[in-house]
Amino acid sequence: MTNMTNLRGSRWTPTLGAVQSPESTTFRVWAPSPREVALLIRSGGADRSIPLEDAGDGYRQATLPRLLPGETYGYLLDGAGPFPDPCSRRQPAGVHGLSAIVDPAAFRWSDQEWVPPALRELVIYECHIGTLTSEGTFDAAIEVLPAVAGLGVSAVELMPVASFPGRWNWGYDGVSLFAPAEVYGGPDGLRRFVDAAHGLGLAVILDVVYNHFGPDGNYSGLYSSDYTTDRHDSPWGEAINFDGPASAHTRRFFRENLLHWLHEYHIDGFRFDATHAIFDASPVHILAELGEAAREAAGPRPRPYLIAETHENDARYLAPPGRGGFGFDAVWADDFHHAVRTALLAEDEGYLRGFDGTLRTLGKAIRQGFLYEGQFDAGFGGERGTPARQSAWSSFVYCIQNHDQVGNRAFGERLNIAASQGDFLAATVLLLLLPQVPLLFQGQEFLSSRPFLYFTDHEGDLGLAVTEGRRREFAAFGAFSDPRTQAAIPDPQSELTFTRSVLDHDEASYGPGRLARELCQETLKLRRNDPVFREYREERLPIGTRARGRCLLLAFEAPAGRRWIAVNFGDRTTVDVQAGPDASIALYSNDGRFGGNGVAPRYTDGRLTVPAHATVVLRA
């Protein structure tokens, strides 16, 4: 079998799926449920069937003279089928079709000198391949990368790309977890994208879904009923079996999946979806196991970024395994988003009930990392969180928009549409200068007017159930208590819902969009080059916060100097700042150069006048 050397210099031999070597192709699948398993190969319109041998522990295997990449195959289970390989590297006809042979070693990479940026230097750009461009492919997305890199971003984060049912999907209904979606361009399309990103200085973070299989096209249960379990309650049906009977083989499946992204696609890191729904009572939690596998794969190179998406505010994710943690690098810290949103908009339903919209609350979230550290959260309905005040600032991924916070709104409207432009740009400058890792959602930088709606392309009753479920989901909110209003919620199954979500990049080339993009560029330039902000990324120095009405003043003090960020979501105000006679204005979000009203801030005699609906950066 092929023994590959990956970008990080470590060697790895895949053990599941169809594995190529110079002389042979080995097929191995975990299939303890059926009595007989046969390999069906379809070539030139003809089928041939080869019985698989028992390889022990429920694994079945066959080794044949080397097959050509692109040849298709499936498995016959007790005579039924053929069914796709659970570890298929490619699904050319979709998730219900035959699998295809892929030779990862055939791709010619050009990123041999690539070294990903340190975690603390990450500025993440989250994107969805299907809506990033009108073509919706990896190759079309490559054309967008120079603009992303030119913005000052250092990493792109791809929403899940594993094969899903239908023509479009957010990606969280993935079922062929080893196979990049054919509608996006398949395996080599993803490789070309990653190679191009590295050539532009961009790391690539992949969103992976290890908490459930999608509802359509998941054939794993035909091979073994132990891929999933009913021992735990999951929001999406049966949970993945990480701690029940035969769970060692399920763990192997997901460990190999993670390693295959690293070795075969040169992925630089992972965002693990909804980790609170990954259930494991084993002595070593699967997240800790996957983290250790990723560290081993890194060899002498920087280890992959490991980022958890969870509402738990649990410092356990950040603690090393030796201290009972998972050894992750960072978590999505949505308290910051919630504090910003409630400060800008009068919203207090659902998970926002625990946020009072004051700038004092926003300041507390920033200086702690998490707002909730174990106290009662009304939006959660119980105590939430643990303190993480010793964790590096880079342990917290902050945003004011992401796919969830936009797309899980009924009409998918962006914050720049719901809030005033001045307040949105003020919040953007704050986000991009804080020492926490900032995340931008595609189009945010140019004030995209396109919504990001929830869309699927399921067939029959499943599609109807998704439509009805989406509308029921919002029935508890006051704005949707009327059935007529519920009926106005875009149908996830409609093609129009998908096409309305596709970005219009022309918006970045003129008017407010172009000027907002230039503000983001200038702010990220200040983030990179300012020595005080740099020292805060290198060390967890304290951030001082002082709220006065609708204005929040943040103070940064380091050996390189002092800086203040004044964020004002209200009318013009004046705050006391003892910055000294040599203090100067470094940046203000309402500068006329960036489409603002041009009213300049002033600093005189220890008083900083902050324009309405603006963020001001003062240095001394």
C-alpha positions, 0 to 999 in steps of 0.5 A: 500500500502507498506509504505517503510523506505529507507536507509535515514530513511524517509518513502515513499508510492509510488502512481503510477504503481503496488504497493504492500502491504502485502494484496493487489496490487494496480494499478494506472495509469494516463490515461485521454485520453482513455474512458475506461481502463482495467487491463489485468493480464496474469497468467499461460497462462490465461488472465483476465481483470478487469475494472479500476475505475475513481480515479479523475483527469484522474487517473484510479485505481484498488485494487486486492488481492495481486499478486505474484512478476513476474506476468505480466500485461498491460492495455487495452485502449478502447479495444486496447492493452494490453500496458505496464504500463508507471510506470512499475517496470519491463519489462521482455520481453522488452519495447513492452512487458507486465509489471511485478509485483515487490515487492521492499520490498522483497530485503534484503539490507546489507547497513544499516550503509552506509553513502555516502561521502561528495560531495567535496570528490567525485571522480567519475567513469562513466560507461556503464553497457552494455560495462563495462564487456563482460557479460554486466550485473549488476552482472558482473559489481559487479566483477569490483567494487573492482578494481574501489574502489581500484583505490581510486574512491569514486563514480560510475556514471551509464549511464542511466539504464531505459529500452530501445528498443533493445539489446544495447543502451547508455540509452538515448532512455529510455522509461520505466523510472521506470524499470531497463533494463532487459538485464542488470539484471532488478530490483534486479540486480541493487539492488545487484549492489548498495548494493555491491557498498556501501559495498565497500565504493562507492556511486552510482550516476544514470544518469536520462533523463528527457528531452525526451522519446525515439523514440521506445517503448514510449506508454505514448501518448496513455494514455495522450497526455499531457506527451509531448508538441510541445510548446518547441523545443527539439533536440529529438522531442517533449519536456516533458510537464512541464509547459503546460495543465495538466503538474501537472501530468507530474511533478508528474510522474517525481517526483515519478520517482526520489523518486523511485530510492532513496527509492527502489534502495538506489541511492545516487545521480543523474546526470540530462542529458541535463538540457538545454533541460528541458523547464519549464516556471512555477513559480517553475522550475521542477528542483527546485521541484525535488531538493526539493523532493530529500532533503525532501526524505533525512530526517536526512541523507546526501541529494542526490547529484544533478548534472546537465549536461549542456553547459550553464555555468549558476550559476542559477543551483547552487543558492538556490531556494530562490534566483531564483536557482535550488539548485543543488550541481554541474554541468558538467563544460566542459570548462576544457575538451575543454581547455585540448583537444585543448591544446593537439590536433590541433582541432578547429571545432564545439564547440571547436572553442571558445578555442584557445589551450593555457595554459593561457586559461586552467589556466583561466578555472581552477581558475574561474571554468567556462571559459565562464562567459557571453562573446561571444563563437564562438563555441556556436555562442553567449554569454554563461555563468555567473560567478560562482566564489563564488561557492565551487570548488566541484560545478564543475565536471571536466573530460578529457574524458566522454561518450559524449566526446569519443562517440560523436566522429565519431570513438569513439577514446579515448584521450589517443589514440589521444594524446601522452601518456605522455601528457595524463598522465600529464593531468590525474594527473592535473585532479585528483589533482584539487579541482574540482570533477574529473570524470574518464570514464571507462577504462581511468585509464588503457589507454583502447584501446577500442573505445566507439562508438555510438550504438543502436539496433532499428528496421526497418526504425528507425534504418536506419534513425539513421545510416544515421543521424549519418553520416550526423551529421559529414558532416559539419566537414572537415575530413568528407566532402568526402562521402567515409569518411562518409561511414567509420563511424561505423554504430550505428546499427551494432553489431560489433559497440557495441562489439568493445566498450566493455572494455578489463580489461586484459589491466589493468594487464600488460604493460602501462595499469597497470603502468598508473593505478598505477599512478592514484592510487598514485595520488588519494592517494596524493589527499586524504592525502595531507593537502593543497589539502584537505583544497582547497576542504573544502574552495574555496581558490584562485588558482594562475595560470601562463602560459609560452609557453606549461607549466602551473604553478598552485599555492596553498597556505593554512594554511597547506602549499604551493603546486605547480602543473606544467603541461608541454605539451611541451619540458623540461622547467624551471619555477620560483617558490619561494618555499624555500630550504625545497621544495621537489618533491611529484609526477611526471607523467613521473616517471619510476615507472609509465611507464614514461621516468624516467627523474626526475624534479629538484628544485634548487634556486627557479627554477623548471625544468619540464621534457617534457610532464609531470606534476610535484607536488612540496610541501613546 
